[in-house]
Amino acid sequence: MQNKNHGKEKRVLFLNPPSFGGFDGAAGARYQARREIRSFWYPVWLAVPAGMIEGSKLIDAPPANIGVEEVVKQCAGFGLIVMYTSTPGFSNDCRVAGLIKEAWPGVVIGMVGPHVMTLPEETLRACPAIDFVCTGEFDYTIKELAQGQKLEDTDGVAYLSGGEFRRTTDRPPVSDLDALPYATPIYARDLKIEHYFNGYLEHPYMAIYAGRGCKARCTFCLWPQTIGGRNYRTRSVDNVCREVEQAKGLFPQVREWFFDDDTFTGDLARVEAIAKRIGPLGLKWSANARANVPLETLSIMKENGLNLLTVGFESGNQQILNNVKKGITVEGAKRFMADTKRLGIKVHAAFILGLPGETAETIENTIRYAIELDPYSIQVSLPAPYPGTELYEQAIKEGWLKKSDLVDGGIQSAVLQYPHLSGDAVFNAVERFYKRFYMRPKPILRIVKEMLVDRHTFARRTREGLEFFSFMARRKETAG
């Protein structure tokens, strides 16, 4: 395997393969699952290396609704296929790889992503169609392989040779992110941005990554514990803002911009500098944040176009937050919410039901907590103990992991079972959470007011409402 096509430069196809209908498992999604409403994140981890290789192409099949047969056809003429895979989607992705190899026997296929980084040997033995996996960040790894470098001479890969597992020296994380190309020109070249939706952002939206990694220690979060790393590596303010300025010209139709770093507010001085730099552009923008951003920084962000912050509150129980090393307090989060409301900043609040320490009582407390906070919108998820996370290791050790499939038909499964709390009880609590939060006068009035003011919002909210109720019906079917 390691000498296949050695010495020849290869044309590279970066592929996010077809999957479940509506399944958002892209190289950028934090939760690989079908969502309550149509939602797709940009495949940034594939777009950046695609920009490093002349003649490359990026196919993001799920948002574009490209089927397996068409993907296999489009693999013609490529010497190297780089497939992103996830734990929930791996079996499907392995099947797609097999069909590609059957149609084009001479092609080299590599898989990338947190799943293969964590389980390289298991991946290779489970999927004979693939020739190698990458064991960390893969930007320069793929570039070197595309130039014809042998696997055994390339850092950051694993492969089988004569049935033996081989792993080269790990490649350190990229330290100079400014040296990497922008992702947005690849989006302009290969993607149709109208295919990308997000329930709490205006459509079409555009995502910008200003850094990689996260300093937080949350036990459940996949990317910082695997490829991204626990250090927040940042692009320079000038580099980020120049991409935004350039992308504004590439995508005049964008209605909202989103800084999709795991925690964009990890460096307050830098956030303030970026906000002041992009403020004169007149953009509506949003970002991921933690519930501890001070009022002064929030004020600067708002003055320069900030619309919304996506924030992981997770639970209304402090002990549960401590159990998962969230690094925030319930009382601090309440102060943060009060500050955002004072400034007119919307908050999309994320909660997870079923984390270690959860009980029927703490679920009820978290629902009441969410109602008290009254953010602009919410998402309610189940714990996803991905291999490579501390939560996964804890679940194995404690015997909580009773099911191996993290999704069922693309829909999140309740895979953690506690002696005092069944997975079914947690699964059913998600719908109850949504109903109690949204079936109140305040959220209903917010939604109706938005729909009456803007025709784009009217059409979007109508579509999302139909999608939401359809999703909940399918969700009940998987439980039944």
Summary of the structure (lengths in Angstrom):
residues: 480
radius of gyration: 22.0
end to end distance: 45.3
largest distance: 66.2
contacts: 1639
relative contact order: 0.10
helix: 44%
strand: 17%
